[in-house]
Amino acid sequence: MAVPATQNLTITRGDTEVIVINITSDGSAPIDVTGRTYRSQIRRTKDSGTVEAQLNCVITNAANGQVQATLSAGDSATLPVGPSFWDFEETNGSVVTTILAGTVTVLADVTR
């Protein structure tokens, strides 16, 4: 069983957040991700039944293993300030693997 890599995030409520993820075999050699799908969610606690936000995951360069996860400004505006959790998972055929996971620190915004 693979353990997801830790990637902690800090975002400002109401801002658009774009995370570029490079899928590699050893930290440097890209993996072709053609045919794979990705999804990512933020929850207040790891076991919460409520999804606070979903990031829109799009493969931007399949041959070079590049995926972009975007949290819209509208969706980030509804996040509660403080700590939350997120992860990023891949589906390859019938195999689902969590690749990244960590905390999300949501900062309060002033300009709204």
CNS distance restraints for C-alpha pairs under 8 A (distance, minus, plus):
assign (resid   3 and name CA) (resid  98 and name CA) 7.88 0.50 0.50
assign (resid   3 and name CA) (resid  99 and name CA) 7.75 0.50 0.50
assign (resid   4 and name CA) (resid  98 and name CA) 5.74 0.50 0.50
assign (resid   4 and name CA) (resid  99 and name CA) 4.66 0.50 0.50
assign (resid   4 and name CA) (resid 100 and name CA) 4.88 0.50 0.50
assign (resid   4 and name CA) (resid 101 and name CA) 6.08 0.50 0.50
assign (resid   5 and name CA) (resid  99 and name CA) 6.19 0.50 0.50
assign (resid   5 and name CA) (resid 100 and name CA) 4.83 0.50 0.50
assign (resid   5 and name CA) (resid 101 and name CA) 6.37 0.50 0.50
assign (resid   6 and name CA) (resid 100 and name CA) 5.78 0.50 0.50
assign (resid   6 and name CA) (resid 101 and name CA) 5.22 0.50 0.50
assign (resid   6 and name CA) (resid 102 and name CA) 5.36 0.50 0.50
assign (resid   7 and name CA) (resid 100 and name CA) 6.14 0.50 0.50
assign (resid   7 and name CA) (resid 101 and name CA) 5.79 0.50 0.50
assign (resid   7 and name CA) (resid 102 and name CA) 5.13 0.50 0.50
assign (resid   7 and name CA) (resid 103 and name CA) 7.49 0.50 0.50
assign (resid   8 and name CA) (resid 101 and name CA) 7.38 0.50 0.50
assign (resid   8 and name CA) (resid 102 and name CA) 4.69 0.50 0.50
assign (resid   8 and name CA) (resid 103 and name CA) 4.86 0.50 0.50
assign (resid   8 and name CA) (resid 104 and name CA) 5.98 0.50 0.50
assign (resid   9 and name CA) (resid 102 and name CA) 7.32 0.50 0.50
assign (resid   9 and name CA) (resid 103 and name CA) 6.21 0.50 0.50
assign (resid   9 and name CA) (resid 104 and name CA) 4.69 0.50 0.50
assign (resid   9 and name CA) (resid 105 and name CA) 6.22 0.50 0.50
assign (resid  10 and name CA) (resid 104 and name CA) 5.62 0.50 0.50
assign (resid  10 and name CA) (resid 105 and name CA) 4.63 0.50 0.50
assign (resid  10 and name CA) (resid 106 and name CA) 6.00 0.50 0.50
assign (resid  10 and name CA) (resid 107 and name CA) 7.29 0.50 0.50
assign (resid  11 and name CA) (resid  15 and name CA) 7.44 0.50 0.50
assign (resid  11 and name CA) (resid  17 and name CA) 7.08 0.50 0.50
assign (resid  11 and name CA) (resid 104 and name CA) 7.26 0.50 0.50
assign (resid  11 and name CA) (resid 105 and name CA) 6.29 0.50 0.50
assign (resid  11 and name CA) (resid 106 and name CA) 5.13 0.50 0.50
assign (resid  11 and name CA) (resid 107 and name CA) 6.09 0.50 0.50
assign (resid  12 and name CA) (resid  76 and name CA) 7.67 0.50 0.50
assign (resid  12 and name CA) (resid 106 and name CA) 5.66 0.50 0.50
assign (resid  12 and name CA) (resid 107 and name CA) 4.61 0.50 0.50
assign (resid  12 and name CA) (resid 108 and name CA) 6.11 0.50 0.50
assign (resid  12 and name CA) (resid 109 and name CA) 6.07 0.50 0.50
assign (resid  13 and name CA) (resid  73 and name CA) 7.70 0.50 0.50
assign (resid  13 and name CA) (resid  76 and name CA) 5.14 0.50 0.50
assign (resid  13 and name CA) (resid  77 and name CA) 4.88 0.50 0.50
assign (resid  13 and name CA) (resid  78 and name CA) 7.40 0.50 0.50
assign (resid  13 and name CA) (resid  79 and name CA) 6.51 0.50 0.50
assign (resid  13 and name CA) (resid  81 and name CA) 7.34 0.50 0.50
assign (resid  13 and name CA) (resid 106 and name CA) 6.14 0.50 0.50
assign (resid  13 and name CA) (resid 107 and name CA) 5.89 0.50 0.50
assign (resid  13 and name CA) (resid 108 and name CA) 5.61 0.50 0.50
assign (resid  13 and name CA) (resid 109 and name CA) 5.50 0.50 0.50
assign (resid  14 and name CA) (resid  73 and name CA) 4.77 0.50 0.50
assign (resid  14 and name CA) (resid  74 and name CA) 6.28 0.50 0.50
assign (resid  14 and name CA) (resid  75 and name CA) 7.45 0.50 0.50
assign (resid  14 and name CA) (resid  76 and name CA) 5.00 0.50 0.50
assign (resid  14 and name CA) (resid  77 and name CA) 3.84 0.50 0.50
assign (resid  14 and name CA) (resid  78 and name CA) 7.59 0.50 0.50
assign (resid  14 and name CA) (resid 109 and name CA) 6.75 0.50 0.50
assign (resid  14 and name CA) (resid 112 and name CA) 7.42 0.50 0.50
assign (resid  15 and name CA) (resid  72 and name CA) 7.18 0.50 0.50
assign (resid  15 and name CA) (resid  73 and name CA) 4.55 0.50 0.50
assign (resid  15 and name CA) (resid  74 and name CA) 7.89 0.50 0.50
assign (resid  15 and name CA) (resid  76 and name CA) 6.31 0.50 0.50
assign (resid  15 and name CA) (resid  77 and name CA) 7.17 0.50 0.50
assign (resid  16 and name CA) (resid  70 and name CA) 7.28 0.50 0.50
assign (resid  16 and name CA) (resid  71 and name CA) 5.75 0.50 0.50
assign (resid  16 and name CA) (resid  72 and name CA) 4.77 0.50 0.50
assign (resid  16 and name CA) (resid  73 and name CA) 4.25 0.50 0.50
assign (resid  16 and name CA) (resid  74 and name CA) 7.94 0.50 0.50
assign (resid  16 and name CA) (resid  76 and name CA) 7.10 0.50 0.50
assign (resid  17 and name CA) (resid  70 and name CA) 5.68 0.50 0.50
assign (resid  17 and name CA) (resid  71 and name CA) 5.07 0.50 0.50
assign (resid  17 and name CA) (resid  72 and name CA) 6.62 0.50 0.50
assign (resid  17 and name CA) (resid  73 and name CA) 7.43 0.50 0.50
assign (resid  18 and name CA) (resid  68 and name CA) 6.78 0.50 0.50
assign (resid  18 and name CA) (resid  69 and name CA) 5.84 0.50 0.50
assign (resid  18 and name CA) (resid  70 and name CA) 4.51 0.50 0.50
assign (resid  18 and name CA) (resid  71 and name CA) 6.48 0.50 0.50
assign (resid  19 and name CA) (resid  68 and name CA) 5.69 0.50 0.50
assign (resid  19 and name CA) (resid  69 and name CA) 5.10 0.50 0.50
assign (resid  19 and name CA) (resid  70 and name CA) 6.29 0.50 0.50
assign (resid  20 and name CA) (resid  66 and name CA) 7.01 0.50 0.50
assign (resid  20 and name CA) (resid  67 and name CA) 5.94 0.50 0.50
assign (resid  20 and name CA) (resid  68 and name CA) 4.56 0.50 0.50
assign (resid  20 and name CA) (resid  69 and name CA) 6.42 0.50 0.50
assign (resid  21 and name CA) (resid  66 and name CA) 5.77 0.50 0.50
assign (resid  21 and name CA) (resid  67 and name CA) 5.14 0.50 0.50
assign (resid  21 and name CA) (resid  68 and name CA) 6.06 0.50 0.50
assign (resid  21 and name CA) (resid  69 and name CA) 7.58 0.50 0.50
assign (resid  22 and name CA) (resid  30 and name CA) 7.15 0.50 0.50
assign (resid  22 and name CA) (resid  64 and name CA) 7.67 0.50 0.50
assign (resid  22 and name CA) (resid  65 and name CA) 5.49 0.50 0.50
assign (resid  22 and name CA) (resid  66 and name CA) 4.61 0.50 0.50
assign (resid  22 and name CA) (resid  67 and name CA) 6.40 0.50 0.50
assign (resid  23 and name CA) (resid  30 and name CA) 5.91 0.50 0.50
assign (resid  23 and name CA) (resid  31 and name CA) 5.90 0.50 0.50
assign (resid  23 and name CA) (resid  33 and name CA) 7.84 0.50 0.50
assign (resid  23 and name CA) (resid  64 and name CA) 7.84 0.50 0.50
assign (resid  23 and name CA) (resid  65 and name CA) 4.76 0.50 0.50
assign (resid  23 and name CA) (resid  66 and name CA) 6.22 0.50 0.50
assign (resid  23 and name CA) (resid  67 and name CA) 7.68 0.50 0.50
assign (resid  24 and name CA) (resid  28 and name CA) 5.86 0.50 0.50
assign (resid  24 and name CA) (resid  29 and name CA) 5.19 0.50 0.50
assign (resid  24 and name CA) (resid  30 and name CA) 4.21 0.50 0.50
assign (resid  24 and name CA) (resid  31 and name CA) 5.17 0.50 0.50
assign (resid  24 and name CA) (resid  65 and name CA) 6.77 0.50 0.50
assign (resid  25 and name CA) (resid  29 and name CA) 5.63 0.50 0.50
assign (resid  25 and name CA) (resid  30 and name CA) 6.35 0.50 0.50
assign (resid  25 and name CA) (resid  31 and name CA) 6.22 0.50 0.50
assign (resid  30 and name CA) (resid  63 and name CA) 7.70 0.50 0.50
assign (resid  30 and name CA) (resid  64 and name CA) 5.15 0.50 0.50
assign (resid  30 and name CA) (resid  65 and name CA) 5.38 0.50 0.50
assign (resid  31 and name CA) (resid  63 and name CA) 6.97 0.50 0.50
assign (resid  31 and name CA) (resid  64 and name CA) 6.19 0.50 0.50
assign (resid  31 and name CA) (resid  65 and name CA) 5.05 0.50 0.50
assign (resid  32 and name CA) (resid  62 and name CA) 5.48 0.50 0.50
assign (resid  32 and name CA) (resid  63 and name CA) 4.32 0.50 0.50
assign (resid  32 and name CA) (resid  64 and name CA) 5.74 0.50 0.50
assign (resid  32 and name CA) (resid  65 and name CA) 5.16 0.50 0.50
assign (resid  33 and name CA) (resid  59 and name CA) 7.92 0.50 0.50
assign (resid  33 and name CA) (resid  62 and name CA) 4.96 0.50 0.50
assign (resid  33 and name CA) (resid  63 and name CA) 6.46 0.50 0.50
assign (resid  33 and name CA) (resid  64 and name CA) 7.69 0.50 0.50
assign (resid  33 and name CA) (resid  65 and name CA) 5.34 0.50 0.50
assign (resid  33 and name CA) (resid  66 and name CA) 7.95 0.50 0.50
assign (resid  34 and name CA) (resid  62 and name CA) 5.18 0.50 0.50
assign (resid  34 and name CA) (resid  63 and name CA) 6.89 0.50 0.50
assign (resid  35 and name CA) (resid  92 and name CA) 7.20 0.50 0.50
assign (resid  36 and name CA) (resid  90 and name CA) 6.82 0.50 0.50
assign (resid  36 and name CA) (resid  91 and name CA) 5.71 0.50 0.50
assign (resid  36 and name CA) (resid  92 and name CA) 4.86 0.50 0.50
assign (resid  36 and name CA) (resid  93 and name CA) 7.23 0.50 0.50
assign (resid  37 and name CA) (resid  59 and name CA) 7.95 0.50 0.50
assign (resid  37 and name CA) (resid  90 and name CA) 5.74 0.50 0.50
assign (resid  37 and name CA) (resid  91 and name CA) 5.21 0.50 0.50
assign (resid  37 and name CA) (resid  92 and name CA) 6.83 0.50 0.50
assign (resid  38 and name CA) (resid  57 and name CA) 5.80 0.50 0.50
assign (resid  38 and name CA) (resid  58 and name CA) 7.43 0.50 0.50
assign (resid  38 and name CA) (resid  88 and name CA) 7.11 0.50 0.50
assign (resid  38 and name CA) (resid  89 and name CA) 5.62 0.50 0.50
assign (resid  38 and name CA) (resid  90 and name CA) 4.58 0.50 0.50
assign (resid  38 and name CA) (resid  91 and name CA) 6.24 0.50 0.50
assign (resid  39 and name CA) (resid  54 and name CA) 7.80 0.50 0.50
assign (resid  39 and name CA) (resid  55 and name CA) 7.00 0.50 0.50
assign (resid  39 and name CA) (resid  56 and name CA) 7.11 0.50 0.50
assign (resid  39 and name CA) (resid  57 and name CA) 5.74 0.50 0.50
assign (resid  39 and name CA) (resid  88 and name CA) 5.89 0.50 0.50
assign (resid  39 and name CA) (resid  89 and name CA) 5.56 0.50 0.50
assign (resid  39 and name CA) (resid  90 and name CA) 6.79 0.50 0.50
assign (resid  40 and name CA) (resid  54 and name CA) 5.88 0.50 0.50
assign (resid  40 and name CA) (resid  55 and name CA) 5.34 0.50 0.50
assign (resid  40 and name CA) (resid  56 and name CA) 7.42 0.50 0.50
assign (resid  40 and name CA) (resid  57 and name CA) 7.15 0.50 0.50
assign (resid  40 and name CA) (resid  69 and name CA) 7.53 0.50 0.50
assign (resid  40 and name CA) (resid  86 and name CA) 7.03 0.50 0.50
assign (resid  40 and name CA) (resid  87 and name CA) 5.61 0.50 0.50
assign (resid  40 and name CA) (resid  88 and name CA) 4.45 0.50 0.50
assign (resid  40 and name CA) (resid  89 and name CA) 6.32 0.50 0.50
assign (resid  41 and name CA) (resid  51 and name CA) 6.63 0.50 0.50
assign (resid  41 and name CA) (resid  52 and name CA) 7.51 0.50 0.50
assign (resid  41 and name CA) (resid  53 and name CA) 5.81 0.50 0.50
assign (resid  41 and name CA) (resid  54 and name CA) 4.44 0.50 0.50
assign (resid  41 and name CA) (resid  55 and name CA) 6.04 0.50 0.50
assign (resid  41 and name CA) (resid  86 and name CA) 5.56 0.50 0.50
assign (resid  41 and name CA) (resid  87 and name CA) 6.11 0.50 0.50
assign (resid  41 and name CA) (resid  88 and name CA) 7.17 0.50 0.50
assign (resid  42 and name CA) (resid  51 and name CA) 6.11 0.50 0.50
assign (resid  42 and name CA) (resid  52 and name CA) 5.49 0.50 0.50
assign (resid  42 and name CA) (resid  53 and name CA) 5.20 0.50 0.50
assign (resid  42 and name CA) (resid  54 and name CA) 6.33 0.50 0.50
assign (resid  42 and name CA) (resid  84 and name CA) 6.80 0.50 0.50
assign (resid  42 and name CA) (resid  85 and name CA) 5.57 0.50 0.50
assign (resid  42 and name CA) (resid  86 and name CA) 4.39 0.50 0.50
assign (resid  42 and name CA) (resid  87 and name CA) 7.14 0.50 0.50
assign (resid  42 and name CA) (resid 104 and name CA) 7.75 0.50 0.50
assign (resid  43 and name CA) (resid  48 and name CA) 6.33 0.50 0.50
assign (resid  43 and name CA) (resid  50 and name CA) 6.52 0.50 0.50
assign (resid  43 and name CA) (resid  51 and name CA) 5.10 0.50 0.50
assign (resid  43 and name CA) (resid  52 and name CA) 5.12 0.50 0.50
assign (resid  43 and name CA) (resid  53 and name CA) 7.18 0.50 0.50
assign (resid  43 and name CA) (resid  84 and name CA) 5.82 0.50 0.50
assign (resid  43 and name CA) (resid  85 and name CA) 5.41 0.50 0.50
assign (resid  43 and name CA) (resid  86 and name CA) 6.36 0.50 0.50
assign (resid  44 and name CA) (resid  48 and name CA) 6.57 0.50 0.50
assign (resid  44 and name CA) (resid  50 and name CA) 7.83 0.50 0.50
assign (resid  44 and name CA) (resid  51 and name CA) 7.85 0.50 0.50
assign (resid  44 and name CA) (resid  52 and name CA) 6.81 0.50 0.50
assign (resid  44 and name CA) (resid  83 and name CA) 7.07 0.50 0.50
assign (resid  44 and name CA) (resid  84 and name CA) 4.35 0.50 0.50
assign (resid  44 and name CA) (resid  85 and name CA) 6.10 0.50 0.50
assign (resid  45 and name CA) (resid  84 and name CA) 6.05 0.50 0.50
assign (resid  45 and name CA) (resid  85 and name CA) 6.20 0.50 0.50
assign (resid  46 and name CA) (resid  85 and name CA) 6.18 0.50 0.50
assign (resid  46 and name CA) (resid  86 and name CA) 7.98 0.50 0.50
assign (resid  52 and name CA) (resid  78 and name CA) 7.84 0.50 0.50
assign (resid  52 and name CA) (resid  79 and name CA) 6.33 0.50 0.50
assign (resid  53 and name CA) (resid  71 and name CA) 7.75 0.50 0.50
assign (resid  53 and name CA) (resid  75 and name CA) 6.22 0.50 0.50
assign (resid  53 and name CA) (resid  76 and name CA) 7.28 0.50 0.50
assign (resid  53 and name CA) (resid  79 and name CA) 7.35 0.50 0.50
assign (resid  54 and name CA) (resid  71 and name CA) 7.02 0.50 0.50
assign (resid  54 and name CA) (resid  75 and name CA) 7.99 0.50 0.50
assign (resid  55 and name CA) (resid  69 and name CA) 5.62 0.50 0.50
assign (resid  55 and name CA) (resid  70 and name CA) 5.12 0.50 0.50
assign (resid  55 and name CA) (resid  71 and name CA) 4.76 0.50 0.50
assign (resid  55 and name CA) (resid  72 and name CA) 7.71 0.50 0.50
assign (resid  56 and name CA) (resid  68 and name CA) 7.94 0.50 0.50
assign (resid  56 and name CA) (resid  69 and name CA) 5.41 0.50 0.50
assign (resid  56 and name CA) (resid  70 and name CA) 5.09 0.50 0.50
assign (resid  56 and name CA) (resid  71 and name CA) 6.51 0.50 0.50
assign (resid  57 and name CA) (resid  67 and name CA) 6.72 0.50 0.50
assign (resid  57 and name CA) (resid  68 and name CA) 5.62 0.50 0.50
assign (resid  57 and name CA) (resid  69 and name CA) 4.33 0.50 0.50
assign (resid  57 and name CA) (resid  70 and name CA) 6.49 0.50 0.50
assign (resid  58 and name CA) (resid  67 and name CA) 5.62 0.50 0.50
assign (resid  58 and name CA) (resid  68 and name CA) 5.33 0.50 0.50
assign (resid  58 and name CA) (resid  69 and name CA) 6.52 0.50 0.50
assign (resid  59 and name CA) (resid  65 and name CA) 7.79 0.50 0.50
assign (resid  59 and name CA) (resid  66 and name CA) 6.04 0.50 0.50
assign (resid  59 and name CA) (resid  67 and name CA) 4.28 0.50 0.50
assign (resid  59 and name CA) (resid  68 and name CA) 6.27 0.50 0.50
assign (resid  60 and name CA) (resid  66 and name CA) 5.64 0.50 0.50
assign (resid  60 and name CA) (resid  67 and name CA) 5.41 0.50 0.50
assign (resid  60 and name CA) (resid  68 and name CA) 6.43 0.50 0.50
assign (resid  61 and name CA) (resid  65 and name CA) 6.08 0.50 0.50
assign (resid  61 and name CA) (resid  66 and name CA) 4.93 0.50 0.50
assign (resid  61 and name CA) (resid  67 and name CA) 6.95 0.50 0.50
assign (resid  62 and name CA) (resid  66 and name CA) 6.09 0.50 0.50
assign (resid  62 and name CA) (resid  67 and name CA) 7.78 0.50 0.50
assign (resid  71 and name CA) (resid  75 and name CA) 6.49 0.50 0.50
assign (resid  71 and name CA) (resid  76 and name CA) 6.46 0.50 0.50
assign (resid  72 and name CA) (resid  76 and name CA) 6.18 0.50 0.50
assign (resid  73 and name CA) (resid  77 and name CA) 6.02 0.50 0.50
assign (resid  74 and name CA) (resid  78 and name CA) 7.03 0.50 0.50
assign (resid  75 and name CA) (resid  79 and name CA) 7.14 0.50 0.50
assign (resid  79 and name CA) (resid 106 and name CA) 7.27 0.50 0.50
assign (resid  80 and name CA) (resid 106 and name CA) 7.01 0.50 0.50
assign (resid  81 and name CA) (resid 105 and name CA) 7.58 0.50 0.50
assign (resid  81 and name CA) (resid 106 and name CA) 4.90 0.50 0.50
assign (resid  81 and name CA) (resid 107 and name CA) 5.65 0.50 0.50
assign (resid  81 and name CA) (resid 108 and name CA) 5.76 0.50 0.50
assign (resid  82 and name CA) (resid 105 and name CA) 5.59 0.50 0.50
assign (resid  82 and name CA) (resid 106 and name CA) 5.09 0.50 0.50
assign (resid  82 and name CA) (resid 107 and name CA) 6.61 0.50 0.50
assign (resid  83 and name CA) (resid 103 and name CA) 6.81 0.50 0.50
assign (resid  83 and name CA) (resid 104 and name CA) 5.75 0.50 0.50
assign (resid  83 and name CA) (resid 105 and name CA) 4.70 0.50 0.50
assign (resid  83 and name CA) (resid 106 and name CA) 6.30 0.50 0.50
assign (resid  84 and name CA) (resid 103 and name CA) 5.77 0.50 0.50
assign (resid  84 and name CA) (resid 104 and name CA) 4.94 0.50 0.50
assign (resid  84 and name CA) (resid 105 and name CA) 6.33 0.50 0.50
assign (resid  84 and name CA) (resid 106 and name CA) 7.55 0.50 0.50
assign (resid  85 and name CA) (resid 101 and name CA) 7.63 0.50 0.50
assign (resid  85 and name CA) (resid 102 and name CA) 5.84 0.50 0.50
assign (resid  85 and name CA) (resid 103 and name CA) 4.36 0.50 0.50
assign (resid  85 and name CA) (resid 104 and name CA) 5.24 0.50 0.50
assign (resid  86 and name CA) (resid 101 and name CA) 5.73 0.50 0.50
assign (resid  86 and name CA) (resid 102 and name CA) 5.67 0.50 0.50
assign (resid  86 and name CA) (resid 103 and name CA) 6.10 0.50 0.50
assign (resid  86 and name CA) (resid 104 and name CA) 6.44 0.50 0.50
assign (resid  87 and name CA) (resid  98 and name CA) 6.91 0.50 0.50
assign (resid  87 and name CA) (resid  99 and name CA) 7.62 0.50 0.50
assign (resid  87 and name CA) (resid 100 and name CA) 5.46 0.50 0.50
assign (resid  87 and name CA) (resid 101 and name CA) 4.05 0.50 0.50
assign (resid  87 and name CA) (resid 102 and name CA) 6.44 0.50 0.50
assign (resid  88 and name CA) (resid  98 and name CA) 5.84 0.50 0.50
assign (resid  88 and name CA) (resid  99 and name CA) 5.83 0.50 0.50
assign (resid  88 and name CA) (resid 100 and name CA) 5.10 0.50 0.50
assign (resid  88 and name CA) (resid 101 and name CA) 6.35 0.50 0.50
assign (resid  89 and name CA) (resid  96 and name CA) 6.88 0.50 0.50
assign (resid  89 and name CA) (resid  97 and name CA) 5.48 0.50 0.50
assign (resid  89 and name CA) (resid  98 and name CA) 4.08 0.50 0.50
assign (resid  89 and name CA) (resid  99 and name CA) 5.47 0.50 0.50
assign (resid  89 and name CA) (resid 100 and name CA) 7.04 0.50 0.50
assign (resid  90 and name CA) (resid  96 and name CA) 5.65 0.50 0.50
assign (resid  90 and name CA) (resid  97 and name CA) 5.26 0.50 0.50
assign (resid  90 and name CA) (resid  98 and name CA) 6.28 0.50 0.50
assign (resid  90 and name CA) (resid  99 and name CA) 6.90 0.50 0.50
assign (resid  91 and name CA) (resid  95 and name CA) 5.67 0.50 0.50
assign (resid  91 and name CA) (resid  96 and name CA) 4.47 0.50 0.50
assign (resid  91 and name CA) (resid  97 and name CA) 6.52 0.50 0.50
assign (resid  92 and name CA) (resid  96 and name CA) 6.45 0.50 0.50
